[in-house]
């Protein structure tokens, strides 16, 4: 089924996502593809980041968001953050030479370099990158805030791209910054020892993994009630991952609600396919931990373990920035329906995502409605957020021998899986 032209443009659509005041009936209609709770929690996360007091001044927050948009190619998001007051001195190509907004130049350069790295290829972020931030005066709460910002913007861009494709709207692109990110020439660290001496997984798996943070995390008895509430719907306080995210409690509360709004409803797209979309995004972003959780769920819900294992075992050739140019191998060996889900989820997960109405046609031919396709798109988009948090703030490890499930991190599990475990 073809998509009829509409008077919408991508800037209108972005504004409607973020502001509860659609300008036209066409914009309001475009938003009906989203679950109301998904839209509400997206706005809540935006407000928590940019409309409440943060550790960084507003011009710096919007500048770092604009840098993310530039690397990932979103013209509407780049223009949006410029209009919200992004300091152009921070988005320029040149090194930052002077102190700005109460922050010294060394800290600003370190933050921008980290945003570059996390925007382009999050799997290449390593513990030395967090150490470099510490050396520039960036403490754990600020490090988590910056990861949340880049990760949220990565989700928001893909949410916009997905909605635009559903309406046949073109999303204008923007050129990447003229500087080399720290990704250049690195390879992802698979296998070998972690910072604690445990063993990092060397391949994608459906097995339960642990996760170890690189930043200081509050102990359970150090959490405020606000921090506890920020992830109460997702995990218990023995989760080191969620205790870490509670350093940005308002953002984490919105994120926890968004996660549940996307993955827990029983109606809409089959839950197995939403989990498949999450696993595909994690393959593209090279996040072994997230892929293990959501591949395990997809296999359990669909009872198609072989198909999921085929996806996990697929090798992707990566360039000097660890970007996989050819994602078609992910579809190999899959039936038509899963191939369609995989293709769209992978396309949306590229570092510079581009998605067209034509690329959604295979899903429509499989009988999926617009709202069901939106479920899959939001699942894949959300994992551009989840993957970047996991990859930039810590690393996975194989479980210790004899360690009970309760001792492992709950990161990435839904409440349902946690209870079942």
N, C-alpha and C positions, 0 to 999 in steps of 0.2 A: 504494500500500500504506500503510495507516494505521499509526501507531506506538502500540503498547499502552502504557497508563499504567504507570509504575514507581514504586517508593517513593523514588527518588532525589530529592535537591534540589540546587540549583546550588552551595551551599556545600560539600556533600560532594564534588561533582564537581571543584570548584576545588582542594580539599585533596588529592584523589587525583592530580590533575595534578602538583602540586608536591611531594608526599611519597610515597615508594615504599612505601605501606602502606594499600592500599584497605580501607575498613572493612567493606564488604559485597561479596558476589559480584556484586550488581547494578552496583556502582561499577566493579569489576574488569572486568566485561563491557563497560561503556561505554567503557573505555579501549582495548579491543581494536580499535576502529575506527581508532586511530592506528597508524602505523608505530612499532615499538619505538624506532627511532633518533630519530624526531621527539620522542617523549616523553622519552627520555634527554637529548637536547640541550636541550630546554626546561627540564628540571630543572637541568641544568648551568648554563644562563644565569641562572636564578633564584639558584642558589647563588653564582655569581660576583658577582652584583650585591649580594646582601643577607647572605651568610654568609661573605664574605671581607672583609678590610680594604679600605676605600675612602677616597676623599678627603673624603667627607662622613660624619658620624656616623650610626649606624643610625636614631635617631629622625627625623633629617632625611630620609634616604633614603625611609623608609616614609611620611613625611608628603607628600613630593613625589609618591610613587606613589599615595597616597590622593587627592591633588588631581587627578591624571590620571584616576583611576577616577570621581571625582565629575563632572568635566566630561563624560566619555564615558558616564556613566550606569550603571556597573556596581555594583550593590549588594553582591554577594559580594566583589569586589576591594576596595571601599572598607572593608568590615567586616574583611576579612583584614588589610589593612595597619594598621588601627586596633588590631587584636589583636596585631600584631607590634611595637607600641610607637611608632607614629606620634605625633609631638608635636602635640596638638590645637591648640596656639597657631599652628601653621603652616598648618593646614587651615581655620582660621576665616576669615570673610569680611573681617575688619578688617585694615588694614595692620599689619605686624609692627613694633612700636614699640621693642623692646629686643633687645640682643644675646642669642643663644641658642646653646648647644652650641659655644662658641668662635668663632662666626661673627657678624659685626656685622649690624645690622638692615638696612643698605643692601644688603649682599650677599644676605641672605635674601629681601628683597622683590624684588630683581632676578631671583633664581633662580625664585621662585614666579611672577612675571609671565611669565618665559620658558616655564615649564611650562604656564601658562594658554594662551599663544599656540600652543605646539606641540601641545597636546592638542586644541584646537578646530579650527584650520585651519592646518596646517603650511605650505601654499603661501604664506602671508602672512609667514612669517619672512624677514627680509632682512638684509643685511650690517649695517645700523645696529643691529639687535638684538644681534648678536655684539659690536659696538663698545660697546654699552651694558653688556653683561656684563663686558667688559674694564675699563670705567670703574668697575665695582663690585668689582673685584679678582678676577674669575673668569678663570683662565688657560685655555689650550687643553685640558689634560687634564681639567679640571673641566667645561668646556663640552661636551666629547665625552661624559663620563660622564652628564651630565644629559640629553643627547640620547638616549643609549643607554637610560637609565632610562625616559623617556617612551615611546620607541619600543618597547621590550620590553613594557611594560605594555599598549600599544595592541595588540600582537600577542597577548598573553596573554588579554586580554579577548575578542578575536574567536575565539581558539581555544576558550575556554570557551563562548561563544555558539554556535559551530558544533557542538561536542559535545552541548550541551544540546538543540539543535534535532534532532539525530540521535536522541536518546532521548525527545523529547517533553517535555523539562523546561523549565519557565519560569524565566527569569533575572530576579530582582527588580531594579528600577531604583532610582536615587537621584537626588535633585535636584541640578542644577548649582550651583556656587558663586554667591553673590549679589554679583557684581562684574563689571564689563565687562572682557573680555579685550582685549589690545592689537590684536586683529583688527578690532575695530569700525571700519567705514568705510574700511578699506584695500582695495586691489585687488592681485592678483598681478602681479608684474613679468614680462611676456612681451615679448620684443624689447628693443631698446635696448642700451647698452654694459654689459659686465660690469665688475668692479673692475679688471681688467687691460686694459680697452679692447677686448676682443674683443666679438663680437656674440652676445647672448642669443637663443636661438630664439624665434620669435614664435608658433609653432603646433606641434601634435603631429606627429611624423614618425617614420618607420622608419629614417631616416639615422643613421649613427654620430655621436655628439656627444662633446665634451670635457666635463670637469667641473673646476671651480676651487674650491678651499677658501677659506673665510673665516677659518680659524684657522691658527696656526703648525703645520706638519707636519714631522716628522723627515725628514732626508735619508736616503738608502739606507744610507750608511756609519755613521749614528747609531743604527740599529736594533739592539736587543738580540736575542739568539737567541730569547727568549720572544716578543718582538714579531714577529719573522719567522715563527715557528711559528704565530702566531695566525691568519694568513691564507694560509699556504702552500698550502692546498688550493683557494684561490680565485683567487689572482693572484700575479704576480711583484712584486718590490720596486720596479719602476718605476711602480706604481700609486699615485698620490698619495692617492687615496681610502682604500685599505687601509692605507697607512702612517699616515694620520690615525687610522683606527679602532684601530690598534695601540697608541694611547695608553691604551686600556682592553683589555689583551691577553687576560685571562681571559674577558671577555664576548665579545670578538671571536672567540676560538677556538670558543666554544659556538655563536655565531651562524653562523660559517662552516660548522661541521658540520651545523647545522640547515638551512641553505640547501641544502647538498648532499643531505641526507636527504629533503627535499621535492621537489627538482626533478630529481635525476639518476636515480632508479630507472626501469628500463624497464618494470616491471610496473605494475598499477594504472591510474589514469586516464590517458588519452593525454597524452603530454608536451605536445603542442600545446595542449591544453585547460588544463593547469596554467599554461602560459605566457600563455594568454588570460586566465585569472583574475588573474594578476599585472598584465597590461596594463590590465584593467578597474579594479582597485584604484588603479592609478596615474592613470587618468583621473579617478576620483572624487576622489582627493587632489590632483589637478592637478600631478603630477610628470612633466614633459615628458621628463626624462632617463630615468627608469626605464621609462616607457611606450615610449620609443624602443627600448630594449634588448629588452624582452619582447614587444613587438609584432613586432619583427623576427624573433624566435625563433618566435613563434606562426605567422607567415606562412610562414617557411621550413619548419617541420615539417608544417604542414597544406596548404601550397601554395594557400592561400586569401587571396592578397594583397588582393584587392578587398574581401573581408569585413572584414579587419583594418583596411584604410584607411577603410572606412565607420565603423567604431568610433572610430578616431582623429579623424575629421573631425566627429564629433557635437558640437554645441554644447550646453553645460549652463548654464542660467541660475542665477546664484549670488546669495545674499542679502548683507546687510551684513557678515557674518562669512565670506563667500566659501564658503558651504556650498550645495551643490546639493540642493534639496528634491526635485526630480523627476528620478529617474534612469531612468525608462522610455525616454526617447529613445535610450539606449545600445543597446537591443534592436532598434531600427528597422533593417529590411533584412536581418536575420539569420534563418537557418533555426531550426527549433524547438529543436534540440539546443543550438546556440550561444546562442540566446536564453535558454535555461534556465541555462546556465553564467554568462552575463553578469548575469542578474537576481540570482542568489544571490551572486555575487562583489561586485556593487555594493551589495546590501543589507548585506552583512557589512562593507563599507568605509565606511559612513556614520560621521560623528563620534560618534553615539550608536547603535551597531548593535543592531538587534533582528532576530532570525531565528526563524522558527517551523518546526515539522515540516511544516506545510502548504506552506510556501514551497519545501521540498525535493521535493515531489511531482512537479513537472515533470521533474526530473532522474531520479527513479525511473521515470517513464513512458518515458524515453528508454533505459531498461535499465541505468542505472548502479547498481552495488552500493553498499552502505554504505561499504565501504572506499574505493571510487573517489570517492564524494562527499566523504569525509573528505580525500582527496588535494586536491581542488579547494578545500575550505574552508581547509586549512592553507596552500595556495599564496596565496590571497587574504589570509588573516590575516597571513602573513609580510610582505606588502608594506605593511601598516600600520607595520611596523618599518622596512623598507627605505626607503620613501618619506620617512618623518620624518627619517631620518639625512641623506638626500640634500638635502632641502629646508631643513634647519635649519643645516647646516654648510658650505654652499657653493651654487654655481649652475652650470647648464649653459652651454655656449657652442658656437657652430658651429665645425666644424673649420677650422684654418688651411689656406689653400691650399697644396697640395703636402705637407702633413704626413703622414708614413706612419702606418699603424695603430699601430705600436709606440710612437709618441709620444703617443697619446691615452690617457686614463684607462681602466683596466680595470674601473672601478666598475660593479657590476651584472652583469658577465659571469660565466657559469659557466666552470669549467675547460675544458669541451668547446669552448665558443665561442672562448675565448682561444686554444686550440691551433689551432683551425680558421683563425682569423684570421692 
